[in-house]
Amino acid sequence: MLANPAFCGTKRLVDIRLNYRNQWTGFEGAPKTYVLSLNSRLWKGRLGLGGFVFNDVIGPFKTINSSLNVAYHLKFPDSEFSIGFQGNYMKQKFIGTDITLRNQQDKAVNQYITDKAGDFDASIGLLYYNDRFHIGLGANNIVESAFEYYKNDTLKKGNYTNSAHYNFSAGYNWSDNPDFTFENSIYAAYVSGVPFLFDYTLRLHIKKQLLVGGSIRFGDAIALQLGYTIKDKIQIVYSYDFVTSALRKYQSGTHEISMIFSSNFGTDKKKRGFNGRFLKQRFQYLL
């Protein structure tokens, strides 16, 4: 849902997700990300409503992004089409004491001041899916919001501008035996001025409880994943990234852990969640 707001409401009646990512362990100032998201499916299954809060810490910047998300789901005989919109408010803090300057007389940076700035932004997304496949397009930071620092200092006043992010995702779940489901997915993202990102992920779900898998982020990293599902409601997944780029010499990998709680709270499964929405109904909710 963070990358594509059209995913809002595609799971059960209530879906809560916690995520922590510690990137490039041992590299000073490396990113740390904390995420809490919640979404639900309402209005006879036509509307997805939710939001998230994430805290991103990267070097001298600390950013808190709060979001509200809405998606409308159009129903077809064995699939659905979702259109999603997301409104964001981002609050960013710049910590001058975390900066080391090569030129100590740099007039653009004040090392002795911690400054704050905030702005609104938005995201949109499209998703065509059922319980076996999905194809999605998302666009984030489409307003390209700007943070203005040192507003009262005419010599150091400067802007930090968010660039728009565009992403594409697709996935297919295959199973010849109901106890073994293979989840295939790709994810690609384009941002002006940075390398193109492309991921491929393959995960095996065993008896709807154990998850094992791996991802390849071309030119950057290989990730291994292990997860377990408890009583078809709670899923915990751990991932470790082996960095393959030139950065591998200066860090010791990336750790990520996710916890998902997804439930219909005893409602009729034929009316809520995936059951009854699609024809085959092979796969679990937590994919």
PyMOL commands that set and color helices and strands:
alter all, ss='L'
color gray80, all
select helices_A, chain A and resi 5-7+96-98+246-250
alter helices_A, ss='H'
color red, helices_A
select strands_A, chain A and resi 14-22+32-42+47-58+61-76+79-95+114-129+133-140+146-149+158-161+165-177+180-191+197-206+210-217+221-230+234-243+254-263
alter strands_A, ss='S'
color yellow, strands_A
deselect
rebuild
show_as cartoon
